[in-house]
Amino acid sequence: MTTPTTETKAQRKTFEGPSAGTATMSLTPGTASQLQRIATIVAKSGEAGEAARIAVAVCNHRISDTAGAFIPTPEMEDAVRQAEAAAHAVNEVYLDTLATPDLPDDILIEVLRVRVLEQGGCDKWCAKIRSLGGPRITARWLFRYHHNHMLGMGGRIDPRVRRALILEDAHTRNIR
């Protein structure tokens, strides 16, 4: 039997944050499992995206020094469809990810992105969180906050955002 402080290598993740430098974080088994699933799907999506980029590049034909033509092929169209399906799978895995106190910031910001998108925008997501009794987050602040994170200027996740996502998950689990 293991004690609560015993950790396996799968439960430890080293990550680099934009403002925190390198840190080691202990993960619960559930979070480690979610991260493994996310990593697998993101890797497959990256491979599909690269295959689509190559297939599209092959369809570019230079006619002269000043002219070119794009001639799509069935293989290219198939590769692009597979890349779109893989990108959709990435969004789905982030949508299904439970926000936990130990979920790394880079994953949590992606979870926030897809949940706001799924809800229909910052206004609707913030209204939903307020209706659940969550922290008061304005849509304007959330838009800027998320934008800064996507540009790599966001730093650590704001505790209000983490609490809001965890509250949203708790409410969703109680409904099911």
Buried (B, 14 or more C-beta within 10 A) or exposed (E): EEEEEEBEEEBEBEBEBEEEEEEEBEBBEEBBEBBEEBEEBBEBBEEBBEBBEEBBEEBEEEEEEEEEEEEEEEEBBEBBEBBBEBBEBBBEBBBEBBBBEBBBBBBBBBBBBBBBBEBEEBBEBBBBBBEEEBBEBEBEBBBEBBEEBEEEEBEEBBEBBBBBBBBBBEBEEEEE
